[in-house]
C-alpha cells in the first residue's frame, strides 16, 4: 500500500517502483525514524491533536517494532517504498486505526530531514571519538620517539633534522583540526526540522520545541521551506570527511614511502600487510594504500551531493533522495579507515638507526652552519652563499659538513673555528630549536603535554 495512493488510478510501473524505492539504503535509519515518531506522537497528544489513548498505543507499538527489528524477529521488507512507509504500515497492522493518526501534522519531507540529522549527530560523535583514539596513539608514539632523529623534508628532499616525535605531532594537529571542524559542523546538524511539514508547516497547534527537547536538539529550524530543502549540513559533514580522508591519505603516503627498501624507516606489522600472488618475497603496505585510495570515495561523496543540490528550486525535490548513500558511505568509510589506521600505526616499528643515518645525509645541518656564521656577525645572505659553495665543495670531494677539516672550512671563511663541529651536530641542531612549535625536546614536550590536556578534555 502506498502512502500516496489515493490520487492515482493506475498501478505504478514495476521498474519505476524499484527505481523510486530507497528502502535498500534508508532502512538503516529505522531507529531514528521510530524515535522521531515516538516524540511526534507524544507531542500530538500533549497538544490535544490526538487522544492520549491513541498516543499510548502508537508509542507502545513503535517500541515493539524497534525491539523486534533489533532482536531480528522483524526483518525490514524491501518491498516497501522507504523506511517511513515500512514502519507506518507495521504500526497500523499492529494497533489498527490509531496507527493511521501518527502522520498527522507532518510530511515525509520533514520526517526524513529529522531522521538524517539524528543519524548524523550520532555519526559525528562516533567519528570524533575515533579521532580521539587516533590522536592518543599518535601522542603515545611521539612520546616514545621524542629523541629519535630523522630528516625533515621539503619537496621530498632532505631539508633539516627533526625528530620523529615532532614529525608525528604535525599529524596530531591535522586530526585535532578535523575533530574541531566536526564539532562545528555538529552545531548546524543539531537543528530540529520536524513540524515544517511538506514545506509550509501545519494548521494544527503543534509544539516543535517540545519535540526538539524530547529528541535532544539544541534548536528548532527557523524557516519551514529551508528546513525541508536544506542539505548544507550534509555537504559540510562530507567536506569534513574529505579533509579527514586527505589527512589519512597523506599519513599513509608517508608510511608507504617509509616502508620501501629505499627508505626503510619503518616496518609495518604483518597483520596490516599482504603478499604477492606471484612474488613470494613481497610484503606490501596494502592497508595504507587502501586507506589512501578510499580518500577518492570521500571526495566522490562530497562532489556527488554538491552536484545533486546545485540546481534545485525550493522546496523538497526527489533528487535529495540521493543524499543518503553518500552520507552513509562517508561515515562507514571514515569509521573503518580511522580505526584500522590507528591500529596499524600503534603496531609499526620505526628503524631509528636508519632515520639517524638519513638525517646525516643531504646536508640537513647546512642552515645551522649558515646560522653559525650569522652569529659571528656575518649577514645571512652572505652566510647562505658561503655555505652553498661549501656544500658544492663537499659534493665534489665526497665529504659532508661533519667530516671536512677546520682548515677546509677556513678556505671559505676565517670566521669558522673549532666550535663549528659542535654547532652542526644534529642533536645540537635540534635541541637549539626551542622556539614554540619547534623540534627540540623541550618544545615537543610542550606539544605532547598540550595534546594530552586536549584529549583528556574531549574524551567521553
Order of alpha helices (4+ residues) and beta strands (2+ residues): alpha-alpha-alpha-alpha-alpha-alpha-beta-beta-alpha-beta-alpha-beta-alpha-alpha-beta-alpha-alpha-beta-alpha-alpha-alpha-alpha-alpha-alpha-alpha
